[in-house]
Amino acid sequence: MKAPLTWMREFAPLPDDAAAVASRLGACGFEVASVDGDVIDFEITANRPDCLSVYGLAREAATAFDVALTSGDTSLPDPQGKASIPVSIGDAGCARYAMAVASVTIGPSPEWLAARLAAAGVRPINNIVDITNYVMLEVGHPMHAFDLAKLGGPEIRVRRARDKEALVTLDGVRRTLDDTMLVIADRERAVAVAGVMGGAGSEVSAATTKVAFESAWFLPASVRSASRRLGLKTEASARFERGADISAPARALRRALQLLTQTGAGEVTGGISDVYPRPAAARTVELSRARLARLLGDTVPDTHVERILVHLGFAVRGAAGGWSVDVPTFRVDVAREADLIEEVGRHWGFDRIPATFPALSAVPRPMSPAIARDRKLRRILTGAGLQEACTFTFIEREAAEPFAADANTLVPIANPLSEKFAVLRPSLLPGLVDALVYSRRRETADVRIFESGAVFSSAGETTSVGWLLTGARLSHWSGDASPADFFDARGIADLVSAAFGVTVSARAATRPWFVPGRTAEIALGDDVLGVVGEIVPALLAARGLPAGPPVVGGELALAPLVREDAGAPRRSTPLPRFPSIVRDLSFFIGERLPAAEVRGTIRSNAPPTLVSVREFDRYQGKGVPDGMISLSVRLTFRDNDRTLTDVEVQRSVDAILAALAARHGAILRGKTE
């Protein structure tokens, strides 16, 4: 909002230095974009439509400098007589509609008026249009002027638009309306989109001799919806959709009539029509002296509390323990006690409040389990070399469908901002895929990312953790720099489950978004927690990923892990006192045999001293019988009470080999020391 200081000083005796005024108002919570000589440019937040006017800013400045504020409307005309145009309100989207008719002579505005408009960033057009813009900038209430001769009737009706009703607006664009939009109409057709823009068919022109001034109040949601649907943003809609002052229409209209006479542009004919069927109820908020001191952390003297609130336009009465405050209609942002305390605080000066910690009167609530869970996940996964990603919960349908078991399970957004945000994500993987694509397009070869958050389906909402890896696997002392593969993705699943004290198993599975034969379900007992695998290359290409190494990843539901973790006792295991003995075995075995089944056979035929089984090599090719692979496993034996002998370990190894041969037809290739 650009406000010339000379204009503001008509309402309050402020200093001549615009920079000083801007600085003081900046300390009161206003963001000052610039000071250009006499003009101060303010950035007004959406909750303060009362400050989208010179008078509103003068009110704030008068409070900041503790000077008197004058209304400037002591001589406003109040024409009597019968209203010239009948007005009817046929929709709740309009709560008040005021109108007056005037005979006019169209011409340029006086130099002083045109100069003020230009300084405030508004292009002067002609004296009548300029008067409506001047009033909007001065008191903050938008107005409109119709050419009376171009109205059918003449009569004004406030109603909903008819479906597919057409209107050419003042910008020359033909717009198709629908029955969700509020319009101003004459007896025959719509002549304006209420609160947004007037129609070209009733525009004031050089040939206009009579105008009808409109000053109304429209429901913010109605104006906001129409503005968004039409893609039309105006100075009027910016004020109405934030909440205009319902007490302002008649005063703004009288100010316009005053300027009409003052500039010699015309004179009013007849009285003012002010249709206000349901006057707004008074709003009163109680302000407690004790709560004021507790929230601000400082005691503000009563005289200052009352001075600040009265200067800001509130009516203040003493009450037990504090004050009873009547909220003016132009303060649509004040609805509760905390809002009043904020008003006192910002004009008292937040810099005057001592920096002290408040006293705790109760034991703090325990931390949410979800916070502890997320912290644990971040610690574990970032420690494993992954980086956390934060992607959108709303995604485009094309990205979601490949990761949904059934397109019917997708949850659509009723009013998406665009097609990019059409559905709720059914999985974390679509967002991670797009994040990975973004990184790879910027020549980041190695990408390791994860995310935890909510996922959605028609069955409800769940929380999961997902991850994707591509490029070289994490650096290792062995120097292995081969690309990340399925087993790296599976390792992340084991890492996450182990962090929650759970041991999971993997079994072959299929998912449309993972490559067949490189996909596994992660299970906890009989419950499937999630799935890991290699992303289908065609799916990645469809999202724009350049050709490169495979992309592997997975996703796990967190609720079962957290339940298991919550019920498990916390135990610590001492470091082993006795050395381990390692045996490496290589044998031929069926290529379709799951590794989990091999491990199960080994463990079920080994003594308790077998503490670890790990596959470290899989080979298929020259020298290997058809239908078989060469599998190498590392067995680690250890006893907590003594050192094992080679004879004991060899006896265990022989029993394991015999069981593998009997159950799976394994053929020993040899062993490595």
N, C-alpha and C positions, 0 to 999 in steps of 0.2 A: 504494500500500500504506500504510494508516494504521497506525502503530505507536506505542502509548503508551510513553513513556520509562520509566515505572515497570516495565513488562513487560520492556523491553530490559535494565533494570538487574538483573533476576534472573540474567542470564547474564554481565554485565560491569559492574564498578564505574565507571560513567560519571558525568560531572558532572550535577548536578541541573538545570542550565539546558538546556531542550530546544532553545532557539535556538542555543546554542553547539554542541550535538551536530549539529544540522541544518547549521550553517555548515561544520563540519569535514568532514562527509560530502559536502556540496556541493562542496568543494574536491577531493574524491576521485572526482568524476565523477557523483555522484547529483544528479538534479534534484529539488529540494524544492518541492512545490506550495504548502504552507502549514505553519505552526506554530500550533496552537491549544491554548495552555496546555501540557498534558502530552503532547499527541498531535502527532506529526510525520507529515505526508502526503507520501510520496515518489512520484515518477513513475518506475516501473521499466521499463527498456528490455526489448524482447522477448528479448534474448539472456541475460538474467540471471534465470532462474526461481528460482535459489537465494536471491534477495533478496525473493521474494514471501512472506516470513515474518518474524516478529519475531526469531527466532534468527539468520536469515541477515543481517538488518540489524545485529543486535548483534555478529556476527562482524566485519562491516566497521567498525563503530564501535570495537570493541576494538583492531583493527589501527590505525585512525587515531589513537587516543589512547594506543597502546602499553600496554594493560592486559590482564590475564589474562582469558581467556574460559573459562567453565565450561560443561560440557555440560548440566547440570541433570537428567541421567537416571541418576544413580548408584543410585537406589533403585527403578528401574523393575521391575515384577514380571516374572517369567518362568515363567508357570504350566506345570506339567508334566502329563503324562497324555495319554490318547488324545484326538485332536481329535473334536469332536462332529459335524462335518459333513464328508462327503467332498467334495473339490474336484478337478476335472479341468480342465486347460487344453487346448483343442482348436484353438487358433489362435495363430500367431506374433505376432499383435497384442498379446498379453499375455505378458510375460516373467516375471512374478512375481505370485503371488496369496496373500495371507495372510488368515486368518480366525480369529476366536475367538467363542465363544458365552458369553453372560452372562445371569443372571437379574436383572431390573431392576424398579424401581418408578418409574413415570413421574410426573414432577412438575416444578415450576419449578426452575431452576438457582439455586445460591447467589448472593447479591447481587454478590460480587466477580467471579464468572465472567461473569454477565450484563452487569455494568458494563464489563468489558474487551471483550466482544464488541460492545457498543453503541459504545464508543469507537473500535473498529476498523471500524465501519460495517456490522456484521452484526446483524440483528434476532434477539434470543433467542426460542426456540420452546418447547423443553422440555429437561430435563436431558440426555437421550441425544443428541438432535440437536445441542444446544449443545456437548457434549463433542467430537463429530466436527468441528464448525466451529472449536472452540478449538484442537484439534490441528492442523488445516489452517493456521490463522493462525500458530500458534507455531512449528511445524517445517517448514511449507510443503508437507506431503503431504496431498492430499485423502483423505477417508475417507467411508464410507457405512454406515448401520445398517439392516438388514432386520428386520422383525417375523418371527421364526422360525416362528410359527404359521401365517403366510400363505404360507410357501414350500412348494411341492409336493415331497414326498420325505421329509425335507428333503435337498436335494443342490444343489451349485453346479457349473454347467458354464459355462465361458467358450467361446463359439462365435460364428460369424457368424450374423447374423439370416437368417431365411428370407425370400425375396422376398415383399414385401407383408405381412409379419408386422406385427401391430398391437400398440401399447403405449401405455397412458395414462400419461404422465409425471407427476411430482409437481406440476407446474403445472396439472394438470387437462386437458391437451390430448391428444387421441387422435392419435398419430403413426403413420404408415405407414413401416415400415423397409424396407431392401433389403439384398441380400447383400453390399454393400460395408461394412456397419456391424458393429462388434463389440458383442455384448450379453453381459450376465450373465443366465444362465437357471437355473431349477430343472429338475426332471425333466420338467415339463410345458410351460413357457412362458418367454418373456423377462421378466425382472423389473427390468432396468435397461439403459440405453444406456451401455456401458463408458466411464468417464471423463467423461461428460457430465451425466447426471441419472438418478436412480432412478425406479422405477415406482410409481404410486399404489397398485397392488394389494398391495405389500409394505411400505407406509409405516408407520412407527412412530406409534402413536396412544395415547390415554389408556388403552386397554384392553390394551396390550402388556405381557407379562410376561417374555418372553424375546426377546433380540435377537442377531443375528449381525453382528458388526463386520467390515466389509471394508476391507482396506488393500492396494492392488495397484499394479502399474506397467504402463501401457499405452503402446504405440508412439505417439509424437507425431503422426505422419502419419495414423494411424487415427482418433485423437480429433479432429484438425483437420478431416478429411474429413467425419466424422459430424456434427460441430457445424455445419459450413457447410451441409451438405445439409438438415439439420433446421431451420436458422435458429435454433439454440439455443446461446446463449453463457452459460456459468456460471463461477463461481469455480473449480470443479474443472477444467473444460475449459481455462480460461486457463492453468492450471499444467501440466496434462498435455501440451497441444499445444506448449508451449515446451520441455519436457523435464524430467520429474520425476527425482528421485534414486532410482535403482534399489536403493540400499542402505537406503532409508528405510521401506519398508512395515512390516517387523517392529518397528522402533523406534517408529514412529507408533502401531502397534497396542498396544504395551506402554504407551505414554504414555496412550492412551485408557483402558486398563484401570486404570492408576494413578489417573486422575482419577475413574473410576467408583467406586473404593473411597474415595478422598479426599472426594468429595462425598456419599457415602452413597447413591448412585443404584442400586447393585447389586453383584454379585460374579460373577467369572468361574466358569464351569463347564467343566472339561476343559482340555486344552492348546491351544496355538496350532497351526493348520495353516498351514504356510509352503511353498507349492509354488514351487520355484525351479529348474527343470530345467537351465538353462544359465547359470551365474553369469557376470556381466560380467567380461571380461578387464581386467587392470590396464593403465592407460595411463601411460607414462613419456615425458617430453619433456626433451630435452637443452637446457640453457641455457648459452650461451657468454658468458664475461665480456667478450670483445672485441666481440661483436655487440651485447650490452647497451649498451655504451658508445657504439657507432657509431649505433645506432638512436635512443637517447635524446639523444645529443649531450652527454653528461656522464658522469662516472665516479661510480657509486654504490658506497660502501664495501661490502665483502662482508658485514659484520655486519648492515647494513641490508637487503641483498637477502635474506639468510636469515631475518631477523626478520619481514619483510613476508610472505614466502611461507609461513612456518610459521604465523603468525597467521591467514592466510587459509585454512588447512587443508591445505596442500600438505606432502608429506613430501620433505625436501631432503637430498641426499647430495652430498658433494664429488666432483668428477670432473676429469679433465684439462682445464684451461682454463676451468672453470666448475662447473656443478652438474648432477646428474641429479635430476629432479623427478618425483615420483609425483603424478598428478592425481587428486583425490578425485572420486567419482562424482557429487557434487552440482554440480560445475563442468562442465556440458555445453558451455560456450562456449570452453573451453580445449583446443586441439588442436595447437598449434604453438608454436614458440619465440617468435614475435612476440606471442602472447597473454600469455605469462609476462612479457615485457618491458613490456607495457602495464600489467600488475598492479603491477610494481615501480614504474613511472613515476608512476602516479596516486597511490600512497601515499607515494612519495618526495617528490612535489610537482612538478608540471610548472612551477610558478612558480619553482622553484629551478634550472631548467635554463637556462643562458645562451643569449641570443638571438644565435647566430652562424650564418653560412652554412656548410654542410658543404663539405669539400674535394672537388673533382671528381677522381676517379681515372681517368676515361676521357673521351674526346670525346663530347659529347652526340649522341644519335642525330639524324639529319636529320629535319626536320619532315615529317609525313605529307603526301603530295600532296593528300589530301582536305582537310586544314586550309587549305593555301594556296589551293585552289580555292574553298572556302567563303568565305574572307576576301575574295577577289577579287570573288565574286558580291555579297557584302554591300556592298562599297565601290562597285561600279558601280551596283547597283540602288537603294541608299539615296541615292546621289548623283543619281539620276534622279527622286527624289521618292517612291519607294515605301517602305513600312514592312514589316519582316520579321514574319511570323506563324509560330507554332509550333503545329501541330495534331497530333491523335492519329494514330498509326499504325494503331490498331484503330478501325474505324468501323462503323456499322450497315449492314446489307445494303441497306436501302432507299436509303441515300445512295450506296452504291458501284455498284449495278447500272446506273444511267444512264450511268456513265462507263467501263463495261467493254465491250470489243468483244463479249464473249460471257459470259453468266452462268456458264458452266462454267469460265471461267478464274479466277474469284474463289477466293481462298485462305481457307477458313473457319478459325476458331479452335476448337480441340478443346474447350476448357473456358472459354468467355467469361464474364466477370464479369457481363455483362448483355447484352441484345439491342443495346444501344448500342455494343458492342465485339465484334460477331459475326464480322467478316471483316477481313483485312488490306487496306489501301487499294490499289486498282488504279491510282490517279492521285492527284496532289496537289490536283486541282481540287475534289473533294468537301469536303475539309476547309477549303479557302479559301472555297468558297461559303458554308459555315456560319459562318465567321468574318466574311464580308462581311454576311451576314444579321444577325448579332449586332450589328454596328456600325450598320447602317442602321436597325434597330429602335430604336436609341438616338439617332436623329436625326442621324447622321453622314452628310451628303449625299455627300461626296467620299471615296471609299475607294480606295486604291491599295496593294495588299499583294502580297507574294511569299513563297515558301518553297522551300527546297531540302531534299531528303531521299530516302529509299528508297521505292520503290513495288513492288508485288508482283503476280505472276500465277502461274498454274500452270507457266509456263515458267521462272520464277525471279525474282530480285530485281535491280532496276536503280536507278540514282540519277538524279534529274531535278530541274529547277527549274521552278516554275509561278508564274503571276502572274494577278491579276485587277484590272481597273480599272472604275470607274463614277463618274458625276458629271462635273464639269467637268474638261477636260484640264488638264494642268499649265500654270501661268501662263506667259505668253510676252510678250515686249516688244511684240508686235503687238496685244496686248489680246484675242486670240481666247479666248473663254470657252465655246466650244461643247462639247457632251458628248464624252467620250472615245469613239472608235469603233474599227473594225477596224484602221485604220492605226496607231493608237496601240499596240494590242497587237502588231502586226507590227513596229513600231519597237523595242519591248522585245526581240523576238527578234533583230533586227539588232544591238542594243546588246550583248546577251550574247555573240553569236557574234563580234562585233568585238573584245570584250575578250579572247577566246582566239585572236585572230589569224586568224579564219576568216571567209570570205565565203559566205553562204548564199543560196539562191534560194527563191522561193515559187511554188507552183502550186496551182490550184484543187483542192479536195478536199471530201469529205463526212465528217462524224462525227455520230453520233446526238445528241450533247450540244451541237453548234454549229448555228446557223441556216444552212440551205442558201443558197449564194450569198454568204455572208459567212464562209467557212472556207477556210483555205489550209494546205497542208503545207509545212513548212520542211525543205529538203533540202540536204545537203552532197554535191554530185555526184549519185550515184544513191541515196545512203542518206537515208532519211527520219529526221530528228532529232526531229520533233515536229509540233505543229499549233497554229494560232492561229485565233481567230474570236470570234463573238458567242454567248454562252450562250443556249440556247433559253429564252424567257421562261416557258414552262409548267414547266420543270424548276425554275427559281428560285422560282416561285410555290408549287410543291410543298414546297419547303424553308422556306417562310414569308416570302419576301422581299416587302415592300410594293411596290406599283406605283411606277415611277420610270424614270430613264434606263436605257439599255441597259447590260449588263454584258459586257465583253470581256476576253479573257485568252488564255493559251496555256501550253504546257508543252514543254520541250525535254529530251532525254536528254543527260546531261553527259559520259558516257564518251567518245563520239567527239570532242567538243570538246576534252577534256583531252588525248586522244591527239594530236590535230593541234597543240595548243598546245605539248606536250612536244617534238614533233619539229621545230617551226619555229624558225629562227634569230632571235635578237633583233636587230632593225634599227631605227635611228632615221632619220627623214626631216627634213632641215633646213627651216626656214620658207622659203616662196617669196620670192625676191628681186625678181621681176618681177610686175607687176599682172595680174589676171585680167580677161577680157572676158566679159560675160554677155549671152546672147540668150534672150528668152522667145518661144516659139512657141505658137500656138493653132490647132488644126486639128480637122476632123471626122474621126472614125474609127469603125469598127464597135464597137457596145456590148459584144459578147461577146469582144472581143480582149483577152487577158491583158496587163496592163501590162508584165510581164517580157518578153513577145515584142516589144513596141514598143521597150523599152529596148535589147533585143538588136539590133534593126535599126538603131537610132541608132548604137550603139557600133561595129557592124561596118562602118558606112559613114562613120565619122568618123576624122580623123587622131589620132595619139597626144596631141595637145594638148587633146583633150576630156577634162577631168578629173572632170566631175560631170554627172549627168543626174538631175533631180528633178521629179516631177509635183507641181504646186501647185494645180491646179484641175480639177474634173470637173463638167460641166454637161450636163443632159439636160432638154429642155423646149421652150418657145417658140423658134422660129427654128432649131431643130436638126432635120435630116432624120430621118424614122422609121428606127429600127434603128441610129442612130448617136449618138454623144456628142461633146461639145466637150471636148477634152483640152488642157490647157496644161502645157507642160514648160519647165523652166529649164535651159539648157545653159551650162556654165562652161568656158571655154577658157583655157589658160595654158601657157607654155613656160618651162622652167627656165633657159634660157640667154639669152633676149632677150624684148623686148616685141613681142607680136603686132600686126599691122596689121589695120585694119578689113577690108581687101580679103581677107586670108587667112581671117579668120573668116567673112566672108560667103560665100566660096567653099565652106567646110566646111558651112555651114548649107544652102546650095543643094543640095549633094550629099546631105545627110540628108533634105531634103524630097523630093527626087526618088526616093530609095529608099523612103520611106514611101508615096508615091503609087503607085509601081510594085508594091510588095509587099502593101500593106494598103488601097490605095484611099483614102489620106488626102487631104483637101481643105483647103488652107491657108485659115484665116479672116483672119489678119492677124498682125502682130507688135507687140510692145510694146518701146519703147526702154528 
